[in-house]
Amino acid sequence: MNSTQTKIEPRWLSLKAASDYSNIGVKRLKKLAEEGRVKGFQDPDSGRGDWVFDRLSIDAYRERQDPDKELDRKCIAILNRLK
């Protein structure tokens, strides 16, 4: 890739690409989508029922799993109650 080319990162990923990207198994990803915890669905344009996943929702799901961020949220909540 030369300096004038820009790398494009797709927002919508196939099931396999989403699994590789997130390091989450395909069955688990489908379940997370069905639970509404990540944005994913069967592509209506696919005649085979292929799944697509929103990369940004996967990032947000993983960020919510960060134990340090959860501790930060709890501390902020406690401090807000002291006001």
Rosetta blueprint (number, residue, H / E / L):
1 M L
2 N L
3 S L
4 T L
5 Q L
6 T L
7 K L
8 I L
9 E L
10 P L
11 R L
12 W E
13 L E
14 S E
15 L H
16 K H
17 A H
18 A H
19 S H
20 D H
21 Y H
22 S H
23 N L
24 I L
25 G L
26 V H
27 K H
28 R H
29 L H
30 K H
31 K H
32 L H
33 A H
34 E H
35 E L
36 G L
37 R L
38 V L
39 K L
40 G E
41 F E
42 Q E
43 D L
44 P L
45 D L
46 S L
47 G L
48 R L
49 G L
50 D L
51 W E
52 V E
53 F E
54 D E
55 R H
56 L H
57 S H
58 I H
59 D H
60 A H
61 Y H
62 R H
63 E H
64 R H
65 Q L
66 D L
67 P H
68 D H
69 K H
70 E H
71 L H
72 D H
73 R H
74 K H
75 C H
76 I H
77 A H
78 I H
79 L H
80 N H
81 R H
82 L H
83 K L
